[in-house]
Amino acid sequence: MDYWVGHVREDEGFAPDEEVDEILWVPVSEASAFLTYSDDAAIVRLAAGAPSTTPLIILRHAKAIKRGDFDGGDDTDRPLSGRGRGEAKTLVDILDAYGIERVHSSPFKRCISTVSRFAKTIDTKIHLEPALSESGHESDPEATAARARELLDSPAPTVLCTHRPVLPTV
């Protein structure tokens, strides 16, 4: 059995089925009253005492059009493929589940397109990060690493969208 600690962001309603008749969100301080087994109560106590964390999601952009198939000249303008646009749409709910509040991205079109729907959904701007682009990383990998460390210290849940060649440095 797996246990998850979460926070309700929005209650979308629930329809009972054969397995679950009710979902009830309660504060940790009240949860033990609803538990049958002592092992479950011990897990709630552990979760209540666990330090809170702040997620930093490091995301490679969604599937882009192949370099060889792109006629646009400048690779910074290479867009997402149809599959990539679908992946970007799917990311909205995934990133929301982590409570992401800040969006940082390479200034390349494919990275911006990967996170733009999510940024719009949470009504926030995309912070463009030249150091996290392929060209920024190629010219100064130390600056890329330094910027990633700064974002790691962010007090807000953050997503950082970049490129495959940049990932080992980040």
trRosetta pair geometry for C-beta under 8 A, 3 or more apart (Angstrom, degrees):
i j d omega theta_ij theta_ji phi_ij phi_ji
3 43 5.5 -168 -72 170 173 139
3 47 7.2 -115 139 -65 129 132
5 47 4.8 166 -80 -161 127 123
5 50 7.3 -165 -9 55 163 137
6 97 8.0 -50 -132 -169 123 82
7 99 7.0 37 54 -73 121 134
8 11 6.0 6 -173 -61 127 85
8 25 4.8 28 -46 -156 135 169
9 96 6.9 -153 83 166 168 97
9 99 7.1 -172 -79 -96 127 82
11 25 7.3 -130 -90 9 115 136
14 20 7.9 -72 173 117 128 120
14 22 7.6 107 98 -148 139 37
14 23 4.8 154 -66 23 171 119
16 20 6.6 -138 -140 103 63 63
16 21 4.6 18 -138 -140 124 49
16 22 6.8 -13 -93 -58 107 50
17 20 6.1 36 48 47 84 73
20 23 6.7 31 161 -58 130 83
24 34 7.1 -158 82 -126 132 160
26 30 4.5 -101 165 86 121 114
26 31 5.5 161 88 -79 112 66
26 34 6.7 140 25 -9 152 141
27 30 5.1 79 62 14 81 100
27 31 7.2 -124 100 -32 41 85
28 31 5.4 -36 -146 0 37 123
28 44 6.3 164 -156 -178 85 96
28 47 6.8 -149 -125 99 127 103
28 48 4.5 147 162 -95 144 105
29 48 7.8 107 -66 -124 56 140
30 33 5.8 -45 -177 24 64 118
30 34 7.5 50 138 -13 78 105
31 34 6.0 -70 -166 37 45 106
31 35 6.7 43 147 -32 76 109
31 44 4.9 -165 99 -143 131 144
32 35 5.6 -57 -150 23 41 117
32 41 4.9 60 -131 -130 96 100
32 44 5.8 -167 -71 83 78 151
32 45 7.8 41 -77 -54 121 86
35 40 4.4 -163 -157 100 127 123
35 41 5.0 172 88 -64 149 80
35 44 6.8 -135 -42 -16 151 139
36 40 7.0 56 52 30 60 141
37 40 4.6 94 70 1 91 103
37 41 7.3 -158 100 -5 51 84
38 41 5.4 -52 -151 36 41 114
38 42 6.4 46 150 -24 69 100
39 42 5.6 -51 -151 32 34 114
39 43 6.7 35 151 -19 64 102
40 43 5.7 -53 -153 33 35 112
40 44 6.6 37 149 -19 65 102
41 44 5.6 -50 -151 33 36 113
41 45 6.6 37 150 -19 65 103
42 45 5.7 -52 -151 35 34 112
42 46 6.5 37 150 -20 65 104
43 46 5.5 -50 -149 35 35 114
43 47 6.3 35 153 -19 66 105
44 47 5.7 -54 -147 37 31 111
44 48 6.3 34 154 -23 64 106
45 48 5.7 -53 -147 33 30 113
45 49 6.6 15 158 -7 63 110
46 49 6.2 -71 -152 44 28 101
46 50 6.4 43 151 -45 66 100
47 50 5.6 -39 -148 7 34 119
54 154 7.0 -147 138 94 137 74
54 155 6.5 -124 -110 -165 166 33
54 156 7.0 139 -163 125 126 6
54 157 5.7 -142 -167 -77 75 61
54 158 7.8 39 153 5 101 85
55 98 4.6 -72 62 -179 166 118
55 99 7.1 128 27 58 120 88
55 100 7.0 -74 86 -81 118 76
55 157 4.8 31 54 -139 88 95
55 158 7.3 -164 103 40 66 52
56 151 6.2 122 -141 132 129 94
56 152 5.5 -69 -28 -113 170 56
56 154 6.9 122 -91 43 107 110
56 157 7.8 -154 -71 -153 42 49
56 158 5.2 0 -119 67 71 97
56 159 7.9 156 -166 -94 46 27
56 160 6.7 12 -180 -3 91 113
57 95 6.6 -130 41 -119 167 86
57 98 6.1 113 -49 85 126 168
57 100 6.5 -50 13 -88 128 127
57 158 7.1 -158 29 102 72 50
57 159 4.3 -20 67 -112 111 76
57 160 6.9 174 87 24 57 67
58 148 7.9 26 -105 -143 123 114
58 160 5.3 -19 -112 67 61 106
58 162 7.1 -27 -168 25 85 114
58 167 7.0 121 148 -131 124 83
58 170 5.6 157 -143 129 136 128
59 91 7.6 69 -146 -140 147 139
59 114 6.9 -179 132 138 125 136
59 115 7.4 124 82 -70 147 110
59 159 5.7 10 -3 -173 128 101
59 160 6.6 161 25 79 79 48
59 161 4.7 -33 81 -101 106 68
59 162 7.3 130 77 22 54 65
60 161 7.7 87 -158 -156 8 65
60 162 6.6 -51 -107 78 51 64
60 163 6.7 58 -143 -150 83 19
60 164 5.5 46 -139 -71 133 66
60 167 6.2 -29 -76 -67 107 126
61 64 6.4 31 115 -44 123 109
61 80 7.5 -136 162 -89 107 96
61 84 7.5 17 147 -154 87 124
61 106 7.5 -73 -50 42 120 121
61 108 7.5 -79 -54 89 157 114
61 110 4.6 82 160 131 154 96
61 111 4.5 -98 -81 -89 121 60
61 113 7.7 62 -159 63 113 84
61 114 4.4 -150 -143 -36 72 147
61 161 5.7 77 -80 178 72 105
61 162 7.3 -125 -30 91 84 18
61 163 6.5 -8 6 -92 109 59
62 80 5.3 22 88 -128 109 124
62 83 7.8 -166 164 115 103 70
62 84 3.7 129 125 -159 103 82
62 85 7.3 147 115 -51 149 21
62 87 3.8 163 -138 84 117 123
62 88 4.8 -95 -17 -52 156 82
62 91 7.3 -118 -67 -26 116 133
62 110 7.3 -142 58 179 69 89
62 113 7.4 -93 44 104 113 93
62 114 4.5 166 -1 -112 93 99
63 80 6.6 84 83 -158 56 82
63 81 5.0 -49 121 39 99 112
63 83 4.6 -9 68 95 145 106
63 84 3.7 -139 68 -69 67 89
63 87 6.0 115 9 2 90 143
64 78 5.4 64 173 131 130 107
64 79 6.7 167 -148 107 85 29
64 80 5.5 -81 -105 -108 58 42
64 81 6.2 114 172 -19 16 83
64 84 5.7 58 -70 -70 36 163
64 110 4.2 -23 -92 -124 125 145
65 69 5.4 -117 171 87 98 110
65 70 5.1 120 107 -72 119 96
65 78 5.8 -137 59 -174 95 92
65 79 5.9 44 -1 68 115 70
65 80 7.3 106 -20 146 75 12
65 81 5.0 135 -72 -75 57 82
66 69 4.4 75 64 12 93 107
66 70 7.0 -160 89 -20 46 87
66 81 8.0 36 -20 -68 63 126
67 70 5.9 -60 -151 23 30 113
67 75 6.7 -8 -127 -118 98 111
67 78 6.9 -41 -103 -111 58 157
70 75 7.4 100 92 -114 149 61
70 78 4.7 -40 -117 -117 164 99
70 79 7.9 158 -118 25 116 68
72 77 4.7 -124 148 92 147 119
72 78 6.4 -172 47 -81 132 57
73 77 7.6 29 64 44 73 126
74 77 5.0 70 83 7 95 105
75 78 5.3 -18 -160 -17 55 118
75 108 7.5 -26 127 -136 76 123
75 134 7.7 -46 116 57 130 143
76 107 7.2 -2 -162 107 116 87
76 108 4.9 -125 -148 -118 63 78
76 109 6.5 104 148 -7 58 88
76 133 7.6 2 -116 -159 99 136
76 135 7.7 -36 -75 -6 107 130
77 108 8.0 -119 -49 -159 21 71
77 109 5.1 53 -144 -11 37 140
78 108 7.4 -7 47 179 83 110
78 109 6.5 171 61 59 38 113
78 110 5.7 -15 95 -39 81 119
79 84 8.0 168 143 78 67 139
79 109 5.6 -57 -90 126 60 127
79 110 6.2 151 -155 -82 21 77
79 113 6.4 67 -153 -23 76 164
80 84 3.2 -142 -167 104 99 128
80 85 5.1 137 111 -56 129 68
80 87 7.8 -145 -161 49 130 103
80 88 6.4 -45 -121 -24 171 130
80 110 5.5 131 -62 -135 69 79
80 113 4.9 -140 -14 110 118 139
80 114 6.8 143 -77 -68 130 71
81 84 4.6 103 45 4 67 104
81 85 7.3 -124 95 -6 39 83
82 85 5.8 -49 -151 30 33 111
82 86 6.8 33 149 -15 62 103
83 86 5.7 -57 -158 36 35 113
83 87 6.4 37 147 -21 67 104
84 87 5.3 -49 -146 34 37 114
84 88 6.4 40 153 -22 66 101
84 110 7.2 -46 173 -153 155 97
84 113 7.5 58 134 111 116 121
84 114 7.2 -71 177 -90 101 85
85 88 5.6 -49 -149 33 33 114
85 89 6.7 37 150 -21 62 102
85 113 7.4 -58 -98 160 73 118
86 89 5.6 -52 -152 32 34 113
86 90 6.5 35 151 -19 65 105
87 90 5.6 -55 -151 36 34 113
87 91 6.5 43 150 -30 65 102
87 114 7.5 -27 103 -133 102 89
88 91 5.6 -47 -153 23 33 119
88 92 7.9 53 149 -37 57 84
88 113 6.2 -76 -90 140 161 75
88 114 4.9 -142 -103 -139 105 43
88 115 7.5 -113 -145 -47 101 24
88 116 7.6 11 -179 42 135 77
88 117 5.6 116 145 18 102 125
88 118 7.8 -123 -179 -20 78 94
89 92 6.3 -33 -173 -4 40 113
89 117 6.2 -29 -99 99 54 171
90 93 7.0 -60 -175 35 46 98
90 94 6.7 36 141 -13 74 115
91 94 5.3 -67 -147 45 44 113
91 95 5.6 37 161 -18 82 108
91 114 6.9 44 19 175 164 79
91 115 7.4 -82 116 -100 145 56
91 117 7.6 118 68 69 98 111
91 118 6.0 -68 113 -53 100 128
92 95 6.5 -62 -148 39 20 102
92 96 6.3 20 155 -19 60 114
92 117 5.6 -73 -72 119 115 107
92 118 4.9 -169 -109 -90 65 77
92 121 5.4 101 -151 -17 114 162
93 96 5.5 -56 -143 39 31 115
93 97 6.5 42 155 -30 64 100
94 97 5.8 -51 -158 23 30 114
94 98 7.4 17 149 -8 60 102
95 98 6.0 -61 -161 38 40 106
95 100 4.5 -41 173 17 94 141
95 115 7.9 93 -67 -132 167 86
95 118 5.0 25 59 -144 148 145
95 159 5.6 -26 -134 -59 124 146
96 99 7.5 45 -178 -74 40 27
96 100 6.9 -82 -85 33 30 91
96 118 7.4 -153 -47 -143 83 98
96 121 7.1 -70 -72 120 121 137
96 122 7.3 179 -100 -65 89 112
98 157 5.9 177 136 -174 89 134
98 159 8.0 113 78 -67 136 98
99 157 4.7 111 100 18 85 167
100 103 7.1 70 153 -72 120 77
100 118 7.3 11 83 163 136 129
100 122 7.2 -139 94 -27 82 166
100 157 4.8 -122 -107 126 39 106
100 158 6.6 91 -146 -124 88 8
100 159 4.9 12 -144 -26 145 102
101 122 7.0 -149 -127 160 43 145
101 124 6.8 132 175 -66 53 160
101 156 4.5 -90 70 178 124 116
101 157 5.2 99 8 58 87 83
101 158 7.3 -47 59 -75 70 54
102 124 6.8 -130 -112 164 38 152
102 127 7.0 -2 -180 2 96 126
102 154 6.4 -110 51 175 151 149
102 156 4.8 95 -14 101 116 126
102 157 7.2 162 23 88 80 46
102 158 4.4 -24 72 -108 104 85
102 159 7.5 -177 92 27 58 61
103 115 5.1 160 -164 160 124 133
103 118 6.7 152 -96 98 137 107
103 119 4.5 -93 29 -89 164 105
103 122 7.9 147 -32 58 118 124
103 124 5.9 139 10 101 106 117
103 125 7.5 -152 59 106 104 36
103 126 4.9 -58 108 -112 114 67
103 127 6.7 156 91 17 56 77
103 158 7.6 179 -77 -156 24 67
103 159 5.5 -6 -117 61 66 99
103 161 7.6 7 -172 -4 86 109
104 126 7.4 133 -114 -170 19 67
104 127 4.6 -32 -105 72 72 103
104 128 7.9 159 -158 -92 62 8
104 129 5.1 43 177 -28 102 131
104 132 7.2 95 142 12 106 160
104 151 6.1 -100 26 -116 162 138
104 158 6.4 17 3 -177 108 112
104 159 7.0 -174 35 92 68 52
104 160 4.8 -12 75 -110 108 72
104 161 7.2 -180 95 22 55 69
105 111 4.6 159 -174 139 103 109
105 112 5.4 129 127 -85 150 56
105 114 7.5 165 -128 59 127 99
105 115 5.4 -154 -74 37 131 137
105 126 5.2 -15 18 -177 122 116
105 127 7.2 140 20 72 68 52
105 128 6.2 -39 74 -111 79 53
105 129 6.4 162 76 22 25 94
105 132 7.4 -149 167 88 23 133
105 160 7.4 175 -80 -160 41 44
105 161 4.2 -2 -116 57 86 107
105 162 7.7 -171 -150 -65 49 52
106 111 4.1 103 56 19 94 169
106 112 7.8 -108 82 -39 63 72
106 128 7.7 12 157 -157 17 71
106 129 6.2 -60 -86 71 38 84
106 130 7.7 76 -147 -117 62 24
106 132 4.8 -124 -77 105 79 89
106 133 4.1 124 -155 -89 106 65
106 134 7.4 51 -155 -14 150 63
106 136 7.6 -162 -132 25 94 124
106 161 6.4 -104 15 106 81 77
106 162 5.2 105 -35 -120 114 56
106 163 6.2 21 -26 -25 166 94
106 166 7.6 170 -71 2 132 163
107 111 7.4 42 43 63 9 124
107 112 7.0 17 -157 -49 35 116
107 128 4.4 49 -84 -164 91 118
107 129 7.3 -167 -34 53 77 38
107 130 5.8 -5 -2 -85 122 66
107 133 5.9 -38 36 -70 79 129
108 111 4.9 81 67 10 86 105
108 112 7.1 -166 89 -6 40 90
108 133 5.6 131 -27 -133 101 103
108 134 7.0 38 -46 7 147 97
108 163 7.2 42 34 -60 149 118
109 112 5.8 -60 -145 40 32 109
109 113 6.0 30 159 -19 68 110
110 113 5.8 -52 -141 39 28 112
110 114 6.5 39 153 -30 60 103
111 114 5.6 -50 -153 24 33 116
111 115 7.0 -2 162 7 64 105
111 133 7.8 -130 6 -105 151 74
111 161 4.4 151 -166 125 93 111
111 162 6.5 20 -118 -99 136 20
111 163 7.1 -77 -66 -56 119 78
112 115 6.8 -80 -155 50 29 87
112 116 5.6 43 157 -52 71 109
112 126 6.1 113 -135 129 83 165
112 128 7.7 -12 -86 -100 110 96
112 161 7.8 165 -66 88 27 141
113 116 5.7 -37 -126 8 29 119
114 161 5.2 166 80 -150 126 145
115 118 5.3 -61 -163 46 61 114
115 119 5.7 64 142 -28 86 104
115 126 6.1 127 100 -112 116 121
115 159 6.3 174 -122 106 130 130
115 161 4.8 -141 -29 -26 127 147
116 119 5.6 -53 -143 37 33 112
116 120 6.3 34 158 -19 66 105
116 126 6.6 -52 -96 -44 67 142
117 120 5.8 -55 -150 36 30 111
117 121 6.4 35 150 -25 63 106
118 121 5.5 -54 -150 31 33 116
118 122 6.6 6 162 2 68 105
118 159 7.4 9 109 40 152 158
119 122 6.6 -69 -148 49 28 91
119 124 5.3 -102 -157 75 77 77
119 125 6.7 25 -178 -166 127 11
119 126 5.0 -62 -90 -59 166 88
120 123 7.2 24 -174 -79 34 42
129 132 4.1 33 111 17 117 116
129 133 7.4 174 101 -29 67 76
129 136 7.8 -143 136 67 69 168
129 147 6.2 141 -165 162 119 146
129 160 7.4 -15 25 -148 159 94
129 162 7.9 -55 83 -86 124 96
130 133 5.6 -38 -158 5 46 118
130 136 4.7 149 150 -81 68 139
131 136 4.6 -156 -126 158 22 136
131 137 7.3 89 171 -67 53 61
131 140 7.0 -64 -132 84 88 108
131 143 4.7 -121 -132 130 120 100
131 144 5.0 -178 162 -91 89 54
131 146 7.6 -72 178 64 155 86
131 147 4.3 132 89 -10 143 152
132 136 6.4 12 27 74 22 137
132 137 7.1 29 -150 -53 24 102
132 144 6.2 122 -92 -137 47 89
132 147 6.3 -118 -51 99 91 139
132 148 7.4 118 -95 -67 103 86
132 160 6.7 -130 -137 -179 158 104
132 161 8.0 108 133 85 136 45
132 162 4.6 -101 171 -102 104 112
132 163 8.0 148 154 10 72 82
132 166 6.1 92 -167 178 62 158
132 170 7.1 50 -130 -83 97 128
133 136 4.2 93 51 8 85 106
133 137 6.7 -152 86 -6 43 86
133 162 7.6 -143 -88 -141 25 81
133 163 7.1 51 -162 -5 40 125
133 166 7.6 -177 126 -65 10 145
134 137 5.9 -60 -150 39 26 110
134 138 6.2 27 154 -22 64 109
134 163 4.8 -25 -65 55 91 164
134 165 5.7 66 -128 55 92 124
134 166 6.5 -119 -93 -42 52 106
135 138 5.5 -52 -143 35 32 114
135 139 6.3 21 161 -11 66 108
136 139 6.2 -63 -146 42 26 101
136 140 6.6 -47 177 48 63 90
136 143 7.0 -97 170 92 96 119
136 144 6.3 132 121 -76 95 99
137 140 7.5 -101 -138 67 18 50
137 141 5.6 43 -171 -99 68 69
137 144 4.5 43 -108 -70 78 154
137 163 7.6 -139 13 56 143 112
137 165 6.6 161 95 111 144 98
137 166 4.5 -144 -65 -104 160 94
137 169 6.1 167 -147 38 115 153
138 141 7.6 25 -102 -56 11 85
138 165 7.7 17 -65 125 90 139
140 143 4.0 30 125 14 119 116
140 144 6.7 152 102 -17 69 83
141 144 5.2 -49 -150 33 43 118
141 145 6.3 43 153 -19 70 101
141 169 5.2 -130 -162 -117 99 147
142 145 5.8 -53 -150 37 33 110
142 146 6.3 34 151 -20 65 107
143 146 5.5 -52 -144 37 33 114
143 147 6.3 33 156 -20 65 104
144 147 6.0 -57 -150 35 27 107
144 148 6.5 27 153 -18 63 107
144 166 6.2 -133 -166 -150 143 101
144 169 5.0 41 107 126 125 140
144 170 6.8 -81 157 -67 101 77
145 148 5.7 -55 -149 36 31 112
145 149 6.5 34 153 -20 65 104
145 169 5.3 -104 -69 175 86 94
145 170 7.4 -153 -103 -89 53 37
146 149 5.7 -54 -152 34 32 112
146 150 6.6 35 150 -21 64 102
147 150 5.5 -49 -151 32 36 114
147 151 6.5 33 152 -16 66 104
148 151 5.8 -55 -150 38 33 109
148 152 6.5 43 149 -28 64 103
148 160 7.2 109 -121 166 79 169
148 169 7.2 161 -5 125 149 79
148 170 4.4 -180 -105 -137 148 72
149 152 5.4 -48 -151 27 34 118
149 153 7.0 28 153 -14 62 103
150 153 6.0 -63 -161 37 34 107
150 154 7.6 60 140 -50 61 83
151 154 5.4 -14 -165 -22 48 118
151 158 5.8 -143 -176 117 99 156
151 160 5.7 77 148 -73 162 135
154 158 4.9 52 78 -27 152 142
160 170 7.1 -169 116 -164 138 142
162 166 4.5 -97 159 82 127 138
162 167 6.7 162 93 -69 118 65
162 170 6.1 147 41 -34 162 157
163 166 4.8 87 60 7 78 109
163 167 7.5 -121 98 -29 42 82
164 167 5.8 -36 -155 -3 36 119
165 168 7.9 -48 -179 19 39 97
166 169 5.8 -68 -169 45 56 109
166 170 5.7 46 142 -19 87 113
167 170 5.7 -62 -137 43 32 106
